[in-house]
């Protein structure tokens, strides 16, 4: 169903993005635990060795769920190298997402578990810095070679960050 003011091309694009996200989820679910661990290690090494990662002082990254590629090693390295780490906080029933600062790997244990089983800062946590200034490196799943996402809250947040007057957004 088309949204008001949305042409047939936009509706088709949204449907294609939804189908692509579904296919990516199916592929991830089909991987065995050992293969996910292997790919997580490979991905972590690639990210950590990437020149953009090495240059960046501020990194935005998701906290992985059990059925996803694991990001724990990258998060630990962010703090080991003295970089700033930003994680998502999703707003329920919307595509709004903020990237908020994580103070340490141990800070993860203080986060709230959402109804989607995602750890994130609570809605009333207003003390955390938001990643709206400076360069922010994002590592995402479902991105094309130009860093465009396959849709959803991450895409909306990336668009918001890239519109920030003093924000430079790099994709890995």
C-alpha positions as CSV (number, residue, x, y, z in Angstrom):
1,X,0.0,0.0,0.0
2,X,1.4,3.4,-1.0
3,X,1.9,6.1,1.6
4,X,0.2,9.5,0.9
5,X,2.4,11.4,-1.6
6,X,4.5,8.4,-2.4
7,X,4.7,7.3,-6.0
8,X,4.8,3.8,-7.4
9,X,8.6,3.8,-7.6
10,X,9.0,4.6,-3.9
11,X,6.5,1.9,-3.0
12,X,8.4,-0.6,-5.2
13,X,11.7,0.4,-3.6
14,X,10.4,0.0,-0.1
15,X,9.0,-3.5,-1.0
16,X,12.4,-4.4,-2.5
17,X,14.2,-3.2,0.6
18,X,11.8,-5.2,2.9
19,X,12.4,-8.3,0.8
20,X,16.2,-7.8,0.9
21,X,16.2,-7.4,4.7
22,X,14.1,-10.6,4.9
23,X,16.6,-12.5,2.8
24,X,19.5,-11.3,4.8
25,X,17.8,-12.4,8.0
26,X,17.2,-15.9,6.5
27,X,20.8,-16.2,5.5
28,X,22.0,-15.3,8.9
29,X,19.6,-17.7,10.6
30,X,20.9,-20.5,8.3
31,X,24.5,-20.1,9.5
32,X,25.6,-22.6,12.2
33,X,27.1,-21.3,15.5
34,X,30.7,-22.2,14.5
35,X,30.3,-20.5,11.2
36,X,28.9,-17.3,12.9
37,X,31.9,-17.3,15.3
38,X,34.3,-17.7,12.4
39,X,32.7,-15.0,10.3
40,X,32.5,-12.7,13.4
41,X,36.2,-13.1,14.0
42,X,37.0,-12.4,10.3
43,X,34.7,-9.4,10.2
44,X,36.2,-8.0,13.5
45,X,39.7,-8.3,12.1
46,X,38.7,-6.6,8.8
47,X,37.0,-3.7,10.6
48,X,39.8,-3.3,13.2
49,X,42.5,-3.2,10.4
50,X,40.5,-1.0,8.1
51,X,42.2,2.4,7.5
52,X,38.9,4.3,8.2
53,X,38.5,2.5,11.5
54,X,42.1,3.3,12.4
55,X,41.7,7.0,11.6
56,X,38.3,7.4,13.3
57,X,38.0,8.6,16.9
58,X,34.2,8.1,17.1
59,X,32.6,4.7,16.1
60,X,28.9,3.9,15.8
61,X,28.2,0.2,16.1
62,X,25.3,-2.0,17.0
63,X,25.2,-4.4,19.9
64,X,24.8,-7.8,18.3
65,X,22.0,-10.2,19.1
66,X,22.7,-14.0,19.4
67,X,21.7,-14.7,15.8
68,X,23.8,-12.0,14.3
69,X,27.5,-11.5,13.5
70,X,29.0,-10.7,16.9
71,X,30.5,-7.2,17.5
72,X,31.9,-7.7,21.1
73,X,35.5,-7.9,19.9
74,X,35.2,-4.6,17.9
75,X,33.6,-2.9,20.9
76,X,36.4,-4.0,23.2
77,X,38.9,-2.7,20.7
78,X,37.2,0.7,20.4
79,X,37.8,1.2,24.1
80,X,41.3,-0.4,24.0
81,X,42.3,2.2,21.4
82,X,40.8,5.1,23.3
83,X,38.0,5.8,20.7
84,X,34.5,6.9,21.5
85,X,31.8,4.3,21.1
86,X,28.2,5.0,20.1
87,X,25.3,2.5,20.1
88,X,21.7,2.8,18.9
89,X,18.6,3.6,21.0
90,X,15.5,2.9,19.0
91,X,12.2,4.7,19.6
92,X,9.3,2.3,19.7
93,X,6.8,2.3,16.8
94,X,8.9,4.6,14.6
95,X,12.1,4.7,12.4
96,X,13.7,7.1,14.9
97,X,17.1,6.0,16.3
98,X,19.7,7.9,18.3
99,X,23.3,6.9,18.5
100,X,24.3,7.4,22.1
101,X,27.7,7.2,23.8
102,X,28.7,4.0,25.6
103,X,31.2,4.7,28.4
104,X,32.9,1.3,28.6
105,X,32.3,-2.3,27.6
106,X,31.1,-2.9,31.1
107,X,28.5,-0.2,30.6
108,X,26.6,-2.7,28.4
109,X,25.4,-4.5,31.6
110,X,23.6,-1.3,32.7
111,X,21.5,-1.1,29.5
112,X,17.8,-1.9,29.3
113,X,16.5,-4.9,27.4
114,X,13.7,-3.8,25.0
115,X,10.6,-5.9,24.0
116,X,12.7,-6.8,20.9
117,X,15.4,-8.3,23.2
118,X,17.8,-5.5,22.2
119,X,20.0,-3.9,24.9
120,X,20.0,-0.1,24.7
121,X,20.0,3.0,26.9
122,X,16.7,3.6,28.6
123,X,14.3,6.2,27.3
124,X,14.9,8.4,30.4
125,X,18.7,8.2,30.1
126,X,19.4,11.7,29.0
127,X,23.0,11.9,30.3
128,X,24.6,10.2,27.3
129,X,26.2,12.2,24.5
130,X,24.6,11.8,21.1
131,X,26.8,11.3,18.0
132,X,25.8,14.4,16.2
133,X,29.1,16.2,15.8
134,X,32.5,15.1,14.4
135,X,33.2,12.2,12.1
136,X,31.3,9.0,12.8
137,X,32.2,5.6,11.3
138,X,29.4,3.2,10.9
139,X,29.6,-0.5,10.2
140,X,26.3,-1.9,9.0
141,X,24.8,-5.0,7.5
142,X,22.8,-4.7,4.3
143,X,24.6,-1.7,2.8
144,X,25.6,-1.3,-0.8
145,X,29.1,-0.3,-1.9
146,X,28.2,3.4,-1.5
147,X,27.1,3.0,2.1
148,X,23.4,3.2,1.4
149,X,21.4,1.0,3.8
150,X,18.6,-1.4,2.9
151,X,16.2,0.8,4.9
152,X,14.8,1.0,8.4
153,X,15.8,2.9,11.5
154,X,19.5,2.7,10.7
155,X,19.0,4.4,7.4
156,X,16.9,7.1,9.0
157,X,19.5,7.7,11.7
158,X,22.3,7.9,9.1
159,X,20.4,10.4,7.1
160,X,19.9,12.5,10.2
161,X,23.6,12.3,11.2
162,X,24.7,13.2,7.7
163,X,22.6,16.3,7.8
164,X,24.3,17.5,11.0
165,X,26.2,20.7,10.4
166,X,29.5,19.4,11.8
167,X,29.0,15.7,11.2
168,X,30.9,13.6,8.6
169,X,29.5,10.1,8.2
170,X,31.8,7.4,6.8
171,X,30.5,3.8,6.1
172,X,32.6,0.7,6.4
